[in-house]
Amino acid sequence: MGPSDEDDQPVSSQVRASDAERNQTIEVLAAACAEGRLSPEEYSERSEAALTARTVGDLSGMTADLPAHSSAAAVPAAAVPVPVEITAVLGNESRKGPWVVPAHLTVRSVLGDCHLEMQQAVIRQHVTTIDATVRFGSVTIFVPNGLDVRMTGRAVLGAKSSELSGEPRPGAPVIVVHCDVFCGAITVRRPPRSFNWREAARQLTAGRR
């Protein structure tokens, strides 16, 4: 592209992209993937590019072939909800029980351990984005059966893994986990089975007969 071509572009497209605009574009891509408009490979490639996009024009190009109502430009950056942050530094942090999961969640673990339990959580939106950053720590996300979990990002001297099995149910909520790991781990797994005291007592009584 020559200088004259760049001058012909709208001024707004040359504006530096903000983190909020990058996150909004990723959420649009995730929704398009959930609708079947993008393949998982296309979603992964575009979301990775969105994380390092330099200008608003770069971001717009990633959603140009999607319906107008789904484009990042359709939602002003000011309307993007402020992400909720959970931080574990030199300690443990957790969310469990009946808690409301925001559309965008930022999780950081530095020499700590963070647990997110979603088996009793309330998920009101179709797409939930979790930005997880780990430095010498761990993040574990417990997900009940049927949800659609997609992991992207990188792990250096560490690991990002999903221990889920089986297919998500049709129309299930989508959880997109963007991973940035250095000397640590981000793991998605099924919730541990709760101990059934009533069943244990029944078996113990039956064994004594």
C-alpha positions, 0 to 999 in steps of 0.5 A, spaced: 500 500 500 502 506 497 502 513 501 496 515 497 492 509 498 493 510 506 491 517 505 485 515 502 483 511 508 478 514 513 481 518 518 477 514 523 480 507 521 487 509 522 486 511 529 489 506 534 485 501 537 484 500 544 483 494 548 476 495 549 475 495 541 479 489 541 475 485 546 469 487 542 471 485 536 473 478 539 466 477 542 463 479 535 468 473 532 466 468 538 458 470 536 459 469 529 463 462 530 457 460 535 452 461 529 456 457 524 458 463 520 466 462 522 469 455 523 473 454 529 480 455 525 477 462 522 475 464 529 482 462 532 486 465 527 482 472 527 481 472 534 489 472 535 490 477 530 485 482 533 489 481 540 495 484 536 491 489 531 494 496 531 488 500 528 481 501 528 481 499 521 485 493 522 479 490 527 474 492 522 477 488 516 476 482 521 469 483 521 467 486 514 464 479 511 460 478 517 452 481 518 452 488 519 448 487 526 454 483 528 460 488 526 464 491 531 463 498 529 455 497 530 457 497 538 460 504 540 467 502 544 463 506 550 458 501 550 462 496 551 461 493 559 467 494 563 470 487 565 470 484 572 477 483 575 479 477 579 486 477 581 490 472 586 497 474 588 501 470 593 494 467 595 488 463 593 481 467 590 475 463 587 468 464 585 463 459 587 456 457 588 450 462 585 454 467 582 452 472 576 458 471 570 459 477 567 460 478 559 467 479 560 471 477 565 479 478 567 482 473 571 490 474 573 494 469 577 501 471 580 504 466 584 497 464 586 491 460 585 484 462 582 478 457 581 472 459 577 466 454 579 460 455 574 456 449 575 451 453 579 453 460 576 448 464 572 450 465 565 445 470 562 449 472 555 450 467 549 458 469 549 462 469 555 469 472 554 475 470 559 481 473 559 486 469 563 493 471 565 498 467 569 505 468 572 507 462 576 500 460 578 494 457 576 487 458 573 482 452 574 475 453 570 470 448 572 464 447 567 458 443 567 456 438 562 453 441 555 457 448 555 461 450 549 468 452 551 473 455 546 481 456 548 485 461 545 492 464 546 499 462 548 503 458 554 510 459 555 513 454 560 506 452 562 500 449 559 493 451 557 488 445 557 481 442 556 479 436 560 472 436 557 469 431 553 463 430 549 459 435 544 456 441 547 449 441 547 445 445 541 445 453 542 449 452 549 452 458 552 459 459 549 465 461 553 471 463 550 478 463 554 484 467 552 490 465 555 496 468 556 501 463 561 508 464 563 510 458 568 503 456 570 497 453 567 490 454 565 485 448 566 478 447 564 475 441 567 468 438 569 466 440 576 468 434 582 463 430 584 459 432 590 459 427 596 452 424 597 452 423 604 445 420 603 447 415 598 453 413 602 449 412 609 444 407 605 450 403 602 453 403 609 446 400 612 445 395 606 452 392 607 451 391 615 445 387 613 
